[in-house]
Amino acid sequence: MKPKHYLSCLLLLTLSAFMQPCLYGQSSSVKDIFPEGTEIHSDIPYANDTVSKHLLDIYLPAKTTKDLPLVVWIHGGAWMLNDKHADMSYMRNTVREFIENGYALASINYRYSTEAIFPAQLQDCNQALEFLYQHASQYHINRSRIALIGFSAGGHLASLLGLSANNNVKDFYPGGNSPHFKIKCVLDFYGPSDLIAIASMPDTSAAPAVSPVSILLGHSPIERPDVARKASPVSYVDKDDPPFFIVQGEKDESVPNTQSKLLSSWLTITGVKNQLIIVPGAPHFGKMFDADDIRLKLFSFLNSYMK
């Protein structure tokens, strides 16, 4: 077998650890998820350039006239798959309820790790948030009430964005410019929180050169623990961080549920309010995370900090 072909095979195998389906890749399909009359602004460039991944969508309740609290959706896909429509297919009831409960929803794209290594993805997320903050009045957004929701790799980025915001890490922001926005709370669905700990997973130890985490970092976590620590949300936990709502499956075959437990423990001992839900029997992603009881708890948590 040729070396290049061998690496391609290894990559396909290791991607299964973080892969999620993008069943709603076209905006016409996404529209079916939202309540009738939802105002949709698609493919808004947020970085003043022509990079195809520097786009976001905004969804508003019908006939919006007042400024609404904003939830920013960060998709999953091993940092190298899917787009801003991903995860909505199996979370459709949650998506609808954001709009029905009077929230604006924005969904963002970011550069794949195969195009640019970390911290490019976090820079993109921060730039998208800053765009939304600066253009809040144009889209009926209350820029003082912004929350994040992320799934898998997107959960990692949402957590990292929320936790590092008060640490002034210059290379997390385009041009090193500190942001103006503040994050009120973070909704983290099965996002990796400690990339050094996750390096003990079979997929990353068996093929460190091509694992999703190694591709994101440009190095294996074992070879460069300093880079892995810098990219790990738990590295930035302090008492001034926003509250967290954390959800993960008991039977997650891709990200160990100890990652969510570890994040929750760090937040708890530091004095940051958080709520952890381990869904019995649930895998890495799917409709089990859109269940009535989880949505009830999610919106109770969200409303307590956003309204």
C-alpha positions in Angstrom: 0.0 0.0 0.0 1.3 3.4 -0.9 2.1 5.7 2.1 -0.3 8.4 0.9 -3.1 5.9 0.5 -2.3 4.4 3.9 -2.6 7.8 5.6 -5.9 8.4 3.8 -7.3 5.2 5.2 -6.1 6.0 8.7 -7.7 9.4 8.5 -11.0 7.9 7.4 -10.9 5.5 10.4 -10.0 8.1 12.9 -12.6 10.6 11.6 -15.3 8.2 12.8 -14.4 9.3 16.4 -15.9 12.8 15.8 -17.9 12.5 12.6 -21.5 13.8 12.5 -23.8 13.8 9.6 -24.6 17.0 7.8 -28.1 16.1 6.6 -29.2 19.7 6.1 -26.5 21.1 3.8 -28.9 23.2 1.8 -30.8 26.2 3.1 -34.1 25.0 1.5 -34.0 22.0 3.8 -33.0 24.0 6.9 -36.0 26.3 6.4 -38.3 23.3 7.1 -36.9 23.1 10.6 -37.9 26.6 11.6 -41.4 28.0 12.4 -43.4 29.4 9.6 -42.5 33.0 8.9 -39.0 32.8 10.4 -36.8 35.6 9.0 -33.7 34.2 7.5 -30.5 36.0 6.5 -28.2 33.6 4.8 -24.5 33.6 4.0 -23.5 36.9 5.6 -19.8 37.5 5.2 -18.4 38.3 8.7 -14.7 38.9 8.0 -14.7 41.4 5.1 -13.0 38.9 2.8 -13.9 36.2 0.3 -13.0 33.2 2.4 -15.8 30.7 1.8 -15.9 29.6 5.4 -16.2 33.2 6.7 -20.0 33.2 6.5 -22.9 33.1 9.0 -26.7 32.8 8.9 -29.1 34.7 11.2 -32.6 33.4 12.0 -35.2 35.7 13.6 -38.8 35.2 14.8 -41.4 36.4 12.4 -42.1 40.2 12.3 -39.4 41.0 14.9 -39.4 44.6 16.0 -37.4 44.5 19.2 -33.9 43.5 20.0 -33.7 39.9 21.0 -31.2 37.8 23.0 -28.9 35.9 20.7 -27.8 32.2 20.7 -24.8 31.5 18.4 -24.7 27.9 17.0 -21.2 26.3 16.4 -21.4 23.1 14.4 -19.5 19.9 15.0 -17.6 17.6 12.6 -14.0 16.9 13.8 -13.0 20.5 13.1 -12.8 19.5 9.4 -16.3 18.5 8.3 -19.9 19.9 7.9 -21.1 23.5 7.9 -23.3 25.9 9.7 -26.4 23.8 9.0 -25.0 20.7 10.7 -26.5 19.3 13.9 -29.8 21.1 13.2 -31.4 17.9 11.7 -31.4 15.9 14.9 -31.9 19.0 17.2 -34.8 20.3 15.2 -37.2 20.8 18.2 -34.5 22.7 20.1 -33.9 24.8 17.1 -37.6 25.6 16.7 -37.9 26.5 20.4 -35.2 29.0 20.2 -37.3 31.0 17.7 -40.6 30.2 19.5 -39.1 31.4 22.8 -38.1 34.8 21.3 -34.4 34.2 20.6 -32.4 35.2 17.6 -30.2 32.4 16.3 -27.0 32.8 14.4 -25.1 29.8 12.9 -21.5 30.3 11.9 -18.9 28.6 9.6 -15.2 28.4 10.5 -12.1 27.3 8.6 -11.4 23.5 8.7 -8.3 22.3 10.4 -7.3 20.8 7.1 -7.1 24.4 5.8 -5.6 26.1 8.8 -4.5 24.7 12.1 -5.5 26.0 15.6 -6.2 28.7 16.6 -7.6 29.7 13.2 -11.0 28.1 14.1 -11.2 30.1 17.4 -10.2 33.3 15.6 -13.0 32.8 13.2 -15.5 32.2 15.9 -14.4 35.3 17.7 -14.5 37.3 14.5 -18.1 36.1 13.8 -19.1 37.1 17.4 -17.6 40.5 17.0 -19.4 41.0 13.7 -22.7 40.1 15.3 -22.0 42.5 18.2 -21.1 45.4 15.9 -24.1 44.8 13.6 -26.6 44.0 16.4 -29.0 46.8 15.7 -29.2 45.8 12.0 -30.5 42.4 12.9 -32.6 43.1 16.0 -30.0 41.6 18.3 -29.6 42.6 22.0 -25.8 42.6 22.0 -25.6 42.5 25.8 -27.3 39.1 25.8 -25.3 36.6 23.8 -25.0 32.8 24.5 -23.2 30.0 22.7 -24.2 26.5 21.8 -21.8 24.0 20.3 -21.8 20.3 19.4 -18.7 18.0 19.6 -15.9 20.0 17.9 -18.3 22.9 18.1 -18.8 22.3 21.8 -15.0 22.5 22.2 -14.9 25.8 20.3 -17.9 27.2 22.2 -16.4 26.2 25.6 -12.9 27.6 24.7 -14.4 30.8 23.4 -16.5 31.3 26.5 -13.7 30.4 29.0 -10.8 32.2 27.3 -12.6 35.5 26.7 -11.3 37.0 29.9 -7.8 35.7 29.6 -6.6 38.1 26.8 -4.9 35.5 24.7 -3.9 37.7 21.8 -3.6 35.1 19.0 -7.2 33.9 19.7 -8.4 37.1 18.0 -7.8 38.3 14.4 -5.1 41.0 14.6 -4.8 40.4 18.3 -7.7 42.8 19.0 -9.7 42.2 22.1 -13.4 41.6 21.6 -16.2 43.9 22.8 -18.8 41.2 23.3 -19.5 39.3 26.5 -20.8 35.8 26.7 -23.7 35.3 29.1 -23.7 31.5 29.1 -22.5 28.4 27.2 -24.4 25.3 26.1 -21.9 22.6 25.5 -23.0 19.3 23.9 -20.3 16.7 24.2 -17.3 18.9 23.4 -13.8 17.8 24.2 -12.5 19.8 27.2 -9.0 18.5 27.8 -7.0 17.5 24.7 -4.2 16.0 26.7 -6.5 13.7 28.5 -8.3 12.8 25.3 -5.0 11.8 23.7 -5.3 8.4 25.6 -8.2 7.5 23.3 -7.5 4.6 21.0 -8.0 6.6 17.8 -5.5 9.3 18.8 -2.8 7.0 20.2 -3.0 4.5 17.3 -2.6 7.1 14.6 -1.3 10.3 16.1 -0.3 11.8 12.8 -3.8 11.8 11.4 -6.2 11.9 14.3 -8.7 14.8 14.3 -7.1 16.4 17.4 -3.6 16.1 15.9 -4.7 17.7 12.6 -6.3 20.5 14.6 -3.2 21.2 16.6 -0.6 20.5 13.9 1.0 18.1 16.3 0.0 15.1 18.4 -1.0 16.1 22.0 1.6 13.8 23.4 4.4 15.4 21.3 3.3 19.0 22.0 1.4 19.1 25.3 1.9 22.8 25.5 -0.1 23.3 22.3 -2.7 20.8 23.5 -3.1 22.7 26.8 -3.4 26.0 25.0 -6.3 24.5 23.0 -8.0 22.9 26.0 -11.0 24.7 27.5 -10.2 23.5 31.1 -6.9 25.5 30.9 -8.9 28.8 31.2 -11.4 28.1 33.9 -11.6 30.8 36.5 -14.2 32.3 38.9 -15.2 35.0 36.3 -16.3 32.6 33.6 -19.9 32.4 32.3 -22.3 29.6 33.5 -22.2 26.3 31.6 -25.0 23.8 30.6 -23.2 20.6 29.7 -24.7 17.5 28.0 -23.1 14.3 27.0 -24.1 10.7 26.2 -23.4 7.9 28.7 -22.3 5.7 25.8 -20.4 8.3 23.8 -18.1 6.2 21.6 -16.1 9.2 20.4 -15.5 11.7 23.2 -15.3 10.0 26.7 -18.0 11.4 29.0 -15.2 12.0 31.5 -14.4 15.1 29.4 -17.7 16.7 30.3 -17.4 15.5 33.9 -13.9 16.9 34.1 -15.1 20.3 32.8 -18.0 20.4 35.2 -15.7 19.5 38.1 -13.3 22.3 37.2 -16.1 24.8 37.0 -17.6 23.6 40.3 -14.5 23.8 42.4 -13.7 27.2 40.9 -17.2 28.5 41.8 -18.7 28.8 38.2 -22.3 27.8 38.0 -22.9 24.8 35.8 -25.3 22.0 35.1 -24.2 18.6 33.9 -26.5 16.1 32.2 -25.2 12.6 31.3 -27.9 11.1 29.0 -28.4 7.4 29.8 -27.5 5.1 26.9 -26.9 8.0 24.5 -24.1 7.8 21.9 -22.0 10.7 20.6 -24.9 12.6 18.9 -28.5 12.1 17.8 -32.2 12.7 18.6 -31.8 11.5 22.2 -30.3 15.0 22.8 -33.4 16.7 21.5 -35.6 15.0 24.2 -38.3 16.9 26.0 -36.7 16.7 29.4 -33.3 18.0 28.1 -35.0 20.9 26.3 -37.0 21.8 29.4 -33.8 22.0 31.5 -31.9 23.8 28.7 -34.5 26.6 28.3 -34.9 26.9 32.1 -31.1 27.4 32.3 -30.9 29.7 29.3 -33.8 31.9 30.3 -32.4 32.4 33.8 -29.3 34.0 32.4 -30.6 35.6 29.2 -34.0 37.1 30.0 
